[in-house]
Amino acid sequence: MSDVMQPIPFQNLLNWILEEYKSEGAIFGIQKDKFYYKKDDVHFRLFGEKCETPIGPAAGPHTQVAQNLVTAYLTGGRFFELKTVQIMDTLEIEKPCIDAEKETYNTEWSTELTVPQAYDEYVKAWFLLHVLNKMLGISTSEERAFVFNMSVGYDLEGLKTPKMDNFIEGLKDASDAEIFQTCQAELKIAIQEGKIPRITDANFADEISPRISNSVTLSTMHGTPPEDQEAICKYLIGAKNLNTFVKLNPTLHGYAYVKAALENLGYDEITLKEETFTHDMQYAAAVKMVRNLLAYAKECGVEFGVKLSNTLAVVNDKGTLPTNEMYMSGRALYPLTINLALKLAQEFDGNLAISYSGGADRFNIADILAAGLKPITMATYLLKPGGYARMTQLAELLKDEQAAIARTTIDLEKLAQVAKDALENPRYSREAKPDASMKIGGTLEMLDCFVAPCTVGCPIGQDVPEYIRLIGEERYAEAYELIISKNAFPFITGFICDHQCQIKCVRNDYENSLLIRDLKRIAAEKGFATVIENIPPFEKTHDAKIAIIGAGPAGLSAAYFLAREGFEVTVFDKTDRAGGMVAHGIPGFRFPEWALENDLTLIKRAGVKLELNCDPQIDVEKLKAEGFKYIHLAIGAWKSRALRIEGSQENVHGAINFLQTFKRNPQSLQLGKTVAIIGGGNSAMDSARAATRVSGVEKVLILYRRTKKQMPADHEELQNAAKDGVIFHELVSPLSLENGVLKCQVMELGEKDASGRRRPTPIAGKFAKFKVDTILTAIGELVDYDILKANGIQVDEKGNIAVNQFLETSVENVFIGGDAYHGPATVVKAIADGRKVADGILAKESVTQRTFTPPAILFDDAARAEAVAAKKAILTPQPSPAVFDVEYPAETRRCLECNFICNKCVEVCPNRANVAVTVSSSELQNHNQILHLDALCNECGNCETFCPHNGAPYRDKFTLFWDEESFQENANAGFLFITDTTLKMRYHEKIYPLTLEEGQIVSADSALRDNKEAQGLFAIILAVKNRYPYLLKG
């Protein structure tokens, strides 16, 4: 692929804007309802220029080409930090160069264009912003109310070269520049031809000032000596008469401070190099330099301040980006940058202009502004889903902050509060975002790629967006019916599901995931009574009888789905209550008993027979002799794995036995004052929380051989344990127990193991001792393999059980699932296994026409599309647990309904290289399809990061090419118009000539005519030709 962007000529940019706005009500993919209109005259003055909002895009991917600057302006940006230019403008930048998955990293630092190309882009954007302001009424101000700030680097020698000098002087006064004159002339023609609404006087073009920028932000290389930085600034201030910001590095804090701050916030996987800090300018030298420059700027009659902050150079050990070093920004940088701002502000008693960039977002930007820091620029924030349109919300949020916008000094008290919060607020910790990948796997298809990641991430494939919309529309019975079409335990999963769906939720890229599990509970609670009354009586329609051994989630799930299809199903259980581990082992504080009873009612109403207190000895042949054709072994995993330590085992107990006793008769437990739980999974958390509730227990410890961060327990359960007062001790491995003293080997993390986690290794001679009364072992549960083997089921020496795709064992018609097959797992995985077993039996019985299917759900698609579009790019916090049951309707409105409209790759592309096109074709499932524009792409990789599939839209999506050379260089499937009616298309690595005849794409190749996907691609080509012709005019 070619990773070189093609600048778009001014006339073509103007035509694109005018045509897209007229036909689509959008510009560069931003719908007009996301435009920010300034309806008052609140503003501040910067370098003598009016600026009507204090925000804008930072020097970076959003300020590199003209369309980026236009898009940022439409969404509320008014301070534009143009992407950095330098003398070395033909560097090869390895790609991808951006990884914004969680913390953001990049490996590029100056424009990828040549200096003259960059200059042309900034001039074109300058004209376009003036046009858009007048044409759309963006501002009520008669005076221009936005600021262009040039950004240059990296040494004095380079800045003094003719090329760089022409760039600087050309932005100070562009009147003699060829591109300025071209834009002016072409704009006049467009006005004279009546193309631009609300602009009729061609003199408008002459009134656009050639004085584009009177300010500069200086970037220098890491390690540039302070005296060199001062000399460059003095050159820009004195010789060039520019108002100047100098960008400073977070390394001014020092290695120890930064390392401790990041570790305290949980960013212990970020690897720093101490030499990066010692090599960079030191704090005292920076203060001295700033004092000197403040005095010099005053002497020269210009303004001076600092830009905080640069990115933080870290070791590239993620393996995503190609270089050895990468530069961190965004949420992880925020605590460092805001505290550096405080440090410097205090140094200068609040009288220092600070241009701020470093983790500003919807939740902190008002406080940053109130402290007196401005302008505030951002890059990482705009790289996330929602993209540029996120800035509209920020502009709206700040529009009433008149006092803060007008402030000319820094409020040290306010800034101290903001800085303190950044170091302590859990929202800025690494744990605030899930560690697990949000990718769902699978191929990114060229067409019809929209999916709901939550649904794919759910083991039972719950239709999450649909039931959430039903809840929002108060259609609770329909929501409950939809849930139980795939899930026999809506109440239990509404309380204790490990909600893998929430890890995949796109809202994690906004603020926090949707509270999907809680919404399921709401649907169950409000829909249960209506639906349960209307479930028809069981009617036997099949002869085959089915026996299920074990009344846990895996067994009851299979029973439910089979009974609803008309099979006679009997569930046998050795205990006195159905529910398996849910009923006997999961503590009552995790869910109310009535929740399980409601789910059991549903299962029994489906026609399932329950036989309890049965003989625990399982005899498959006997069951077959009794007339059961199919047998499902859902016997669970009830044996705790033994703890191998030296010394007494008298007070060492398995967690499962403990939890069963706690559930049945907690008063009988005598654990002593101090209880230690060994393990880090959910059973360990349940045991620890239960132990805190046992009479006489004063202290509960969890001991784990890895770090707390590596514990397999759900993050939510870790938090709950901590809230209950459980004390965590990480990196300790039990060795012996003597006289109530548990001796543990202290560990440290070494190299990564097969799981991707760093392997714990012993620290020689280092031990920890704990005085304990009882030890509970939660280091895994075991299946009773003897029972399986006694019934002829094939189990190897590692405990692996041979099964087919439907979990049928080596014994014909005998199935196995849940914990009995996987070992200890989650409730929802057991439910999924039950469904899989049911599907297997239905397949063996040749049942192809299901009687029990998900209900047909009807929505108003037009209203749905409008609602989804309105939610895009809007960050909205979760409701607090205390008020959730009242405020849940607001939570339903946070759902982005990704399987209806996704477009993440469109939103996150800084260059607008991915376009959503509306296509009507019987060959396509979705009207909305994604088209990639080769000429605008620099392969930064951001769309790949946020695509839920294992794919890259810039490689995998159907691609429009503007010229033959690009078509030949790039291997993407795509098309190129040669004339108005002839084109060529690459498809599966073969090139096909096509023609446009009577409004249809015609191919001489029958393979294309009979190919459904190819016909879908033809529909996209026709849509581009007929509805989006401006895309063809690069």
N, C-alpha and C positions, 0 to 999 in steps of 0.2 A: 504493500500500500504506500501511497504518497502521504507523508505527514506534513506537507507544506501547504499552508493556507493560501488561497488566491484572493487578494484584495478585490473588492467589487467597485467598479467605476461609480463615480458620484451620480451620474444620470440614472444608472441602473438601480442604485440604492433608493433614490428618490422615487422612481417608478414602482419599485417593490413596495415601499411604504404606502404610497397612494393607492395602489391596486389592492393590496392585502387589507388595508383599512376599509376600503369601499366594499369589498366582497365579503370579508370575514369579520369585520369589526375588531381587527387585531393588527398588531405590528410586530413582526419577528416572533410570532407565536404568543405574544402577550395580549390577552383579551382586554378590551377597553374598560371592562369593569375592574380591572386590576391597575389601571392607570391612576397615578396620584395627581389630583388637581389641587393646587394651592389656592384656597379661597379667602385668605386673609393676607395681611402684609407683615405678619410676624417674620422677622429675619435677623441676621446678624451681619456685620461687615467684617470681611477678612481681606487683609492687604488692600483696603480701600474699595473692595468689590462687594456687591450685595450677594448674600447666599441665603436662600429662603428655607432650606432645611439643613440641619447640621450633619447630614449623612451622605454617604456615597460609596462607590466601589474603590477598594484599595488597588494600588499598583499591582497588577497581576492579570490573571486570565480574563477578568471582566472588563479590562480597559485596554485591550490589545488592538482591537479593530473597531471600525466605525459602528457596525451594528451592535456591538457590545455596549458602547457608550450610549447609543440611542435607547437601547432596552433599559439600561440602568436609569436613564433620565425619566423615561415613561413611568417607572415604578417608584419614583421619589428621590432618586439620587440627585444631589445638586453640587456636591464637591467631588470632582473627578481627579483622582490621582492617576495620571496617565502612566501606562506601563513603562518601566525603566528602560532607557536606551543607553547604549555604551558603544565605544569605538569598535569593539570586536562583535560585529553584527552578522557574522556568517558562521557562528558556532553550530556544530551538529549537536542537537539535544536528544539524548536517548529517551525513548518512549517505552511505556507510558511515563508521564512525569508528575502525575497527581494521584494520591491515594487518600481519599477523604472519607473512608469507611467509618471510622470512629474519631480518634484524633486525626488531624489532617497533616499529611506530609507532601512535600513537593521536592522536585530536583531541578527545577528551572527557576531562573531569577531575573532574566531580562527578556525583552521582546524577542520573538522568533523572527520578526521581520528585519529587514535592513533599516538603517536609520532613516534614509529618505522615504521608504515605504511607511514606516511608523509615522513620520511627519505628515504624510499625505492622509493617513487614516484619521489623525487628530483634527486636521483641517476639515475633512469631509464631515466628521461628526459635529464640529463646531457649527457649520452651516445647517446641518439637519436639525440640531437642537433648536436653533432659532426658528426654523420653519415649523417644527412641531409645536413649539410654544404658541406661535401665532395661529396656526391652523386649528389646533385643538383647544385653545384657551387654557393651556396648562397652568399658567400663572396670571394673577390679576395685576402683577407689577408691570409698569411701563418700562422700567429699567431692567436690563438683563439681571437674572437672579440666580445664576449658577457660576461656578468657578472651575476653570481648568488649571491644574497644578502639574507642571512637568516633573518628571522623575528621572534623574540621571545618575550615572556611576561611571567608573568606579575609582578612577585616579585622575590627578590633575593633568598629567601629560595627555591622557586621552581626551579630556574635556577641552583642551586647547587646540586640538586638531581642527582643520577646516570643516570636516564633516560634522563634528559635534558642535562646533561654533555656529555653523549655519543652522543646525537644528534649534539651538537655544535662541539665537537672534530671530529665526523665522517664526518662532512662537511668540516672541515679544512683539514682533511686527511682521505680519504675513503679507502685507500689501504687494510686495514684489514677487511673491512666490507664484510659480506657474499654477500649482494646484488651487491656490486661493482664487486666482483669476478664472480658472476653468469652472470651479464651483459657482462663482458669481455669475458667469456668463450663462451656464446651463440652468441655473435657478431662474434667471431673468426670462429665458425662453419658456420654461415651464409655466411661469406666472402669466406671461403674455398669451400662451396657448390656453389659459383658463384651467389648468390641471389641478391647481392647489386651492382647495376650499378656503374661503375667508382671506385669501391673499390675492389682491387684484392689481396692486400697484407694483410694477417691476422695480421701482426705486427701493423697494424693501431689500433687495439683494445688495444695493449700494450702502444701505444703512448698517449692514452687519460689520461690526468693527474688526479690523485686521489684528487688533491687539488681543491675542488669544490667551496669553498667560504672562503674569508678572511675578510668578512664584515658582519655587522649585523645592523638591524634596531630594536630598542627597542620600544615596546608598553607597556604602563602601564595602570592600571585601572584609570578611572576618580576618582579624589580625592586623588591619591597617593601623599604624601608629597614630596616637592622638594628634601629634604635630602635623601629620599629613592630612588628617581629616580637617583640622583647623585651617590649614592652608587652602584646601579645596573650598571650604565654606567662605573664607575671606575672598577668594577669587569670585565666587558666585555673588556674594554680597557687594563687594567693592567694584570689581571690574565689570560685572554683568548687571549690577543694580537690581538684583532679584531678592524679593522676600524669601527667606530660606528656612526650611526645616531640615534638621539633620537626623537621620534615622539611627537610633541607638539599639544595642543588642541586649537581650535579657541576661546575657552572660555578665553584665555589670553587677548582678547579685552575688556572683561568686559560685564556685562549684558546690561547696557544702550546702549553701542555702537552697540552690535549685534542686539538688539531689534529694535533700530532706523534704522539701515542699512537694515534689512529685511523688515521692514514696508515701508521704502522709495522706495524699489524695488517692493512693492506690495505683499510680502509674509506675509500678516497679519494673515493668517490662521495657520501659524506655531506657536505652543504654546511652549514657553520656561518656564523653572523653574529657578527663580533667584538663588535658592540654588545650582543648578548645577554649577553656575559660582563661587559662594563664596566657594564652597567645593573644587573646582579645584585649581591647582597651579596658583598663581597670577603672573602678568607680571614681577614685580621687582624681584621676587624670581627666575623666569625662566631666566632672564638675568644674574643674579648672578651665577646660576647653569651652564649656557652655558660658561661663562667666566672661571669658575673653570675647566670645562671639556676640554676646548680648551687648557688651560695650561697643564693639566694632559696628554692629548693625545700627545702633543708636547714632553713632557718629556719621554713618553713611545715609541715614534717613530711611532705612527700610526696617522691616520686622524680622525677628528671628525667634525660632522655637525648636522644640525637639519632636520627633516622630517616634512614638512608642507603640509597639516595638517591632524590631525585626523578628524574623522567625528564629527558632532555636535549632542549631545544628546538632543532630544526634546520629548515632551509629545506625546504619541501615541493616537491621537484622530481621526484618519482616519477610524479606524475599519477594515483595510485590514490585518494588521499583528497581531499576537496573544499576544504580550507582552505589558506592560504598557509604556515602554520607547523604542524609536527607534532612529536610528543614521542616520543623514542626510548627503548626499554627493552630488556631481555633480554641476549643474548650480547654484543652490541657495547658495552653499558653496563657489563658486569661488570668489565673492567679498570679503568675509571674509578672505579666505586663502591668496589671493594675497596681500591684505592690511596688513595682519600679516607679510607676507614676507617682505614687504616694511619697516614696523616698526622695525623688527629685523635687517634687512640689514642696515638701518640707524644707529641703535644702535651700530653696529660693523663696521661702515664705509665701508661697502661693502666687508669686509673680513670674510665672514661666508659662509661655504658651505651649500646650501639649496637644499635638495632633494624635489622636488615639486609634490604634488598630490592634486587636488581639483578643478574640473571643467575645466581642460584643454581640448580644443577641436580644431577642424580644423580652427576656426576663431581666436583663441588667442594664439595657441601654439608657433607660430613663435615669437611673441612678448615676451612671457614668456622666451623662450630660449635666445632671444636677450638681455634680461635684466640680463642674467647670471645665471638663475636658471636651474639646471640640476643635475641628471637625472629627467625626467618628467614621472610619472607613472599615470595610469588611470584604473578605474574599471567601474564607471557609464557609461562612454562614450562607453565602449565595451558591456554593457548590453542592449543597444538600438538596434533596427533593423539595420542590417549590421554586427553587432557583431565584432568579431576579425578583419574582413577584413577592418574595418574602419581605423585600424592602418597602413595599407599599404599606404593609402592616406597621412597620417601624415608623414610617413617616406619619401615619395616622396617629400612632401612639404618642409621638412627640409634638404634634401640632399645637397642643395647648400649653406646652412648657415654655411660655413666653419669658418668664424670669430666668430660667436656666439658659435659654438660648441667648439672652442678652448679657449674661454674666461675662465679665472680662478678666476676673481673677479666679483662682481655684479655692474652693471651700475645703479647707484642710480637714475640718471635722467630718464633713460628709464623706470625703474621699477616704479617710481612715476607716469609717464604717464599711464602706464598699469593699475596701481592700481586705479587711478582716473577714467579711462574709465570704469572699472568694476563696479563702483558705479553709473555711469551716463548713460552708454549705454543702450538704451531700450532693446537690445537683451538679457540682463541678468535679465530683469524684469519678474515678474510673468505673466504679460499681454502678453508677447511675445509668449506664448503658449495658446491654447484655454482652457477655464475652463471646457467646456463640455467634457464628455467622448467620446473617439474615438471608443468605442464598438458599434457594429451595432445590437447586440442582436441575438437571435436565437441560435439554437443548433449547436455545433461543431460536424459535421458528421465524422464518422470513415474514410470515403473515400470521394474523390472529394470535398474538403472543400474550394477550392480557390474561393474568391469573390473579387470584387472591392468595398471596403467600400464606396467610393464616390458614386457609383451607388446605393447601398443599402440606403445610407443616403439621396439620392435625392428623394423628394416626387413623382417625375414623373419618376424615374428610368432611367435617361439619361445614355446612353452608353458612359460614359466619357472616359475610356481608348481608346476605338475604335475611337471616333471622334478626340481625341487628336492625335492619331497616323496618322489619315488621314490628319490632318492639317500639321503635320510634314512631310508627304510625298507630300504635296502641292495638295492634292486631296480635294479641298475646297468644290466643289459641292456635293461630296459624304458625306463629314462631315455635311454639311447643311441638306442634305436629311435625314441623320441618326438622327439628332437632331429633325427635324420637324416630324419625325415618332412618336414622343412622346410629342411634345411640340409645341403649336400653337404660342408661343411668344418668338422665339429665340433671337430677338433683345432686347426686354425689359428684359428678363432674363439674357441677356449678359451685361446689364448695371446695373440693380437694384435688381437682385435676392439676397436673403439673404445667398446664397451659403452654405447650410448645408453640401454639399458635401466636402467643404474645411475643415470643422471641422473633418471629418472622414479620410481625406487624410493622407496616411502613411508618406508623406513627413514631417508632423508635428513632427514625431519622429526623423527626420534627421535635418532639419533646419526650414523651413516654408512650409506651404502647397503650392501645385501647384496652380497657378492662373487660376483656372478652368473657372470661370465666364468670365474672360477676353479672354480666348481662345475660348469660345463659341461665344463671340462677333466677334472675328476674323473670325471664320467659317461663321457666318452670313453675315458679311460685304463682304467677298470674294466669298461666294457661292450663295448668294441670286439671283443675276441677271441671272445667268445661269439656276438655278432651276426654278425660277418663270416663265420663258419663256416656260418651257416645262411641266408645270402642265396641264394635259388634261382638257378640258372644263367639267363643271359639267354635269353628266348624272344621271337622276333620275332612280333609280332601285328598290325603295321600295315605297309602297303606303302611309304609315303612315306619316302624317305631324306633325312637331314638332314646338312648340312655346317656345321661351326662353325669359324670362323677365329679362332684365338687360344685358347691353353690356360691362360688366367688364370681367376680365380674366376668372372667373368661367363660365360665360355664353358663351363667345366666344370660349372658349376651347371646351366645349361640342358641340357647333355648328360646329366647324371645323371638329372634328372627325366624327360626324354624317353625315355631308355633304360629306366628302370624302368617306363614305360608301354608298352614293347614296340616302340619305334621304333629303327631302325638309325641310329646316330649316329656320325659320324666327326669328330674334332677335329684340325684342321691347325694346326701352330705352326712358326714360322720358327726357333725356338731348339732347343737340344738337350735341353731338359728342360721338362716340363709344370709349370705353377704360376704363370706370368706374373710379375708384379712380386714376388709372394711368394717365388718361387723365385730370381729374379735380382736383386732390388733391395732387399728388406727384410733388414737385417743378421741374421746368425745369432745374435747375442746376444739378439734379440727372441723367438726360438723355436728349438727343436731341430729338426734336419733330419728326424728320424723322424716328427715330427708331420705334416709335409707328406706324407711317404711313406705314412702310414696313411690320410690322406684320399684320396690318389691310388689306393690299394688299394681303398677303398670305391667310388670312381667306376668303376674298371675292373671290379670285381666286378658292378657294375650292368649291364655290357655295353657300355660306351663304348670305341670304338676310338681310339687315339692315333697320329697320324702326325707325327713331329718332323723338324726340319731341312728344312722345306718351302720352296718358292720364296716369297719375301716379296711378290712381285707378286700381287695379288689380282685375279682375273677372275671376276666373278659369272656372266657368261654361259657361260663355259667350265664352271663347276661345274654349272650347270643342264644343260648338254649332256651332262655325265657322269652325269646321272640324279638329281641332288640337287634335290628339290622345294623345300626350305626352306634358307635360308642365314642364319646368325647371325654378324654381324661383331662380334667381341669382341676388337678389336685393341689396346685399351688406349690410353694416352697416354704416349709414351716420349720426347718431345722436351722438353728443359728450355727454359723461356722465357729469352731472352737478357737480360742485365743491360745497361742503357743508361747507361754512364758514359764520361766522357772519359778519354783516356790509353790506356795499354797494356792489351791483353786477353790477353797471353801466359799469365799465371798465373790466369786466370779460367776456371772449368770448371763445367759443369752438374752439379747434384747427382745426377741420375739416372745419368749416365755414371760418376761417381765411385762411387756405391753398387754399380753392376754390377761395376766393377773390384774394389772392396773385397770383394765376395762371392766373386768368381772367383779373384782373385790379389792379395791385400792386400800381399804382399811387394814387388810391383812399384811401389807408390805411393811417390812422393817429394814430399812436400808442404812441407817446410821446418819451421821451428820454430813459426811462428804461422799459424793458419788462421782465416779469417773466413767465416762462413756468413751469407748474406743471405737472410732470410725468417723466418717464425715458425710454419710449419705442421709437420706430422708428418715430412715429408721433411727439413725443416731440422733437426729434432731427431735423426732417424736419421743424417743426415750429420755433425752435430756429435759425436754419441756415437761414430760410426765413426771420425772423425778423431782422437779422443783415443786410439784403439787403433792408429794408424798409427805405425810406427817413426820416431823423430826428432821427432815433434810434441810440443811442450812446452806450448802454449797454444792453446785453441780459443775463439773468440768467436762469439756470435750477435748480429747487428745487425738491428734491426727499427725500422721507421718509426713504429710505434705503441708503446703500452706493453706490457710483458710480460703484463699482465692481459688485454690485447686479442688476444694471439696466438691463432690458430685451432687450434694444436696441442692435443691432449688434455692435460689438467692432469697426468695421470700421466706423460706423456712429458716435460713440462717439468721435473717433479720428478726424473725419471731423468737428464735431461741435467745438471741442477744437481748431482746426486749424483756424476756422472762428471767433475765439475770444469769444466764448460762455463761461461764467463763471459757474462752477458747484458748487452747495451747497448741500452737502449730509446730511442725517440724520436730515432733517427738515420737519415738517408737518404743512401745513397752518391751522391757527385758525380763523383769522379775518382780515378784510380790512377796515380801517378807515382813511379818509383824506390822501389817497395815501400811507399809511403805512401798509404793510402786516406783520402781526405778526404770527410767526411760533413756534410751540413746538419743542424743541430740543430733539432728540431721541438718543438712544444707542441700540446696538445689544444685544439681549438676547439669549434665547434658540432657537434651530432650529425649524422651523414650518414644515408643511406637504410637502412643496416644497423642503426642505433640506436647505433653506436659514435661517440664524439666524433672528429671529423675532425682528423688531424694537419696542422698548418700550420707553415711555416718561421718561425723566429725570425731576423729580418733581421740579417745580419752575424755570426751565431754558428755556429761550425763545430767539429767534432771530428775529430782525426786519429789513425789507427791504423797502426802498422807491421805489415805482414803479408807473408807469403811466398806464400800461396795464398788465392784467393777461390772459394768454392763457392756457386753461385746456386741457391736453392730458393724461387723466387718464382712457381712454378706450372709445370705440364707441359702440353704441347700435343698435340692429336690430329693425325694426318696426314690433313688434310682433302683433300689432293690425291688420295689413294687412293679416298676416298669419292666425290668428284666424278667421278673417272674411271670409276666404276661406276654413274653416273647418280643418285646419291643427292643429294637436295636439301639444300643447306647455304647459309644466308644469310651476309651479310657479317660478322655477329657470331659466326659459328660455330654458330648454332642449327640443329639437324637436325630436320626435320619427321617426326614419328612419331605413331602412334595410341596408344590406351591400353595396347596390348601391345608397344610399341616397334617396331612394323612401320614401315619407312621408306616413302618415296614410291615405291620400287620394290617391286612386289608380291612377297610371300613372302620379302623380305629384311629381316631384323631387325638391330637394333643395341642394345648395352647396355654397362654398366660405364663405365670411364673414357673409352671411345671416344665415348660419348654425353654423359656428364655433365662430362667433364674429370676431373682427378684427384680421386678420392673415396676412400671406405673399402672395405675388403674386403667387409664385410657388405652394403653397398649394391650392390656388384657381384653378390654372391650373390642378392640380392633381384631384381636385373634379370634374372639368368639364369632364375629361377623365373617371372618375368613373361613372358619370351619363350616359355618352355615352355608356359605357360598359353595364350598366344596361338596357338601352333601346334596345341595340343590343341583349342582352340575352332574353328580353321579346319578341323580334321579331324573335327569333330563328335564328339569323345570326351567324353561326358558322364559315363559310369560309369568312374571311376578304379579301376585295379587296385592302385595304390599309395596308400594312405591312412594317416593317423595311426592307430596302434594304439589299441584301446579300453583305457582305463585305469580300473581300479576302485579306489576308496578306501572306507574306512569313514567315511561322512559324519558320523556322530555323534561318532566319535573326533576327526575333523578339526575339527568345530565346537568341541569342548571344547578342543582344542589351540590353536586360533586365539584363542579367548577368553582363555586363560591368557597368551598372548604379548602381548596388547594392553596398552599403557601401560607396558610393561617395557623399559627402556633397557638394551641389552646391547652391549658393545663388540665390534668386529670382532676375529677372531683375528689375530695378527701373521703376516706372510708366512713367517716362519721356521718356524712350527709349523702352518701351514694344512693341509698334507697329512695331518697327524695329527688335527687338531681340526676338520676340515671338517664332521663330523656336527653339532657345535654351531652351525655357521654355517647349516646347513639349517633349524635350529629358529628362526632369527631371521626367516625368511620369514613375512610376515603374510597371505599367500594372499588378496590383496585381491579377486580375482574370485569368491571363495567367500563371504567376508564383508568388507564395506568399513566402512560405518557411520562414516566419518570425520566427516561432518556432524553426527552425533549426539554424538560424543565432544567435538568442539571448541566446541559451543554452550554458553556459560556459563549461559544461562537455561533449558536443557533444552527448547528449542522445536522440536527435531527428535527424533522418536521412531522407534525400530526396532520394527516390529510383525511378528508372525509370521502369515502368511496362506497358507492352503491353497487353491489354485485351479488348475485345468488351464490357465487363461489366463495364468498367470505362470510365469516360468522359475525365480525365486528365492522361497523361502518367506519370506525376510527382505525387507521393503519399508520405505520411509521415509515417514513421515507428518509434516507440518509443523503445528505448533500456532500459529495466528496470534496468540492472546492473549499468548503468552509471548515473542514476538519483538520486538526493538527495531531490527532491520535493521543490526546492527553490522557485518555483512559477513564475519565470520570463517569461516562455513561456505562462503562463495563462495571465499575464499582457498584453502582446502584441498580443495575438490572437484576431482578430477582433470579433470573436463570443463570446457568453457567455459560454465558455468552457475552459477546461484545456487540452492541448495536452498530458501532462504527465499522465492524467487519461483517456482521451477519445480516444486516438489514438491506433491503433492496435499495440500490444506490443510483442517484442521478448524477451524471457526469456532464461537464460543460465543454470538454474538448477531447480530441482523439488521443492526445498524449496521456492525459490522465486516465482515460478508459483503458489504454494498453498497460499502463503501469500498475493499475489496481486490479486485484483478482476478485473483487466483490461481484456478486450477481448484481446487474444493474443495466441501465440503458443510456443511450446517447442519441439525441436527435441530430441527423446529418443535414436534412432539409426540413421544410415545414411538414412534409408528408412521408419522409423516409427516416428510419432509425435503425439502430442495432441494439440487440439485447444479449448480455452474457447470462447464461443460466446453466448451472451445474458444469461450469468450466468450458462450455461450448458457446460460440457466438452465432446468433441467428439474425439474419436480415429481416426487417419487418417493414410494413407499409401501413399508412393510415388511409383507409378508403371508406368513404361514406360514414365517417364517424366511428369506425371500428378498426381495431388492430388486426392486420392480416398477416399470417405466416404461411409459407409454402410447406412448412414441416408439419406433418400430421402428428408427430410426437407432442408438439406444443398445443395443437388444436384439441387433443384429447386429454390434456393434462390439466387437472383442476387447479393446481397451484399456479401453473403458468397463466391460466385464464384469470386468476386473481391478480397476477402481476400486470397483465394487460389492462385490467380495470384501473390499477393505480396509474399506469402511463396515461390512460385516457383522462383520468381525473386531473393529473398535472397539466395536460394539454388544454383541457377545457375550463377547469376551475382555478388552477394555480399557474397560469402561464408566466407570471413574474419569476417563478423559480427557474425557468429556462434561460433567463437573461443575465447570466453572470458576467 
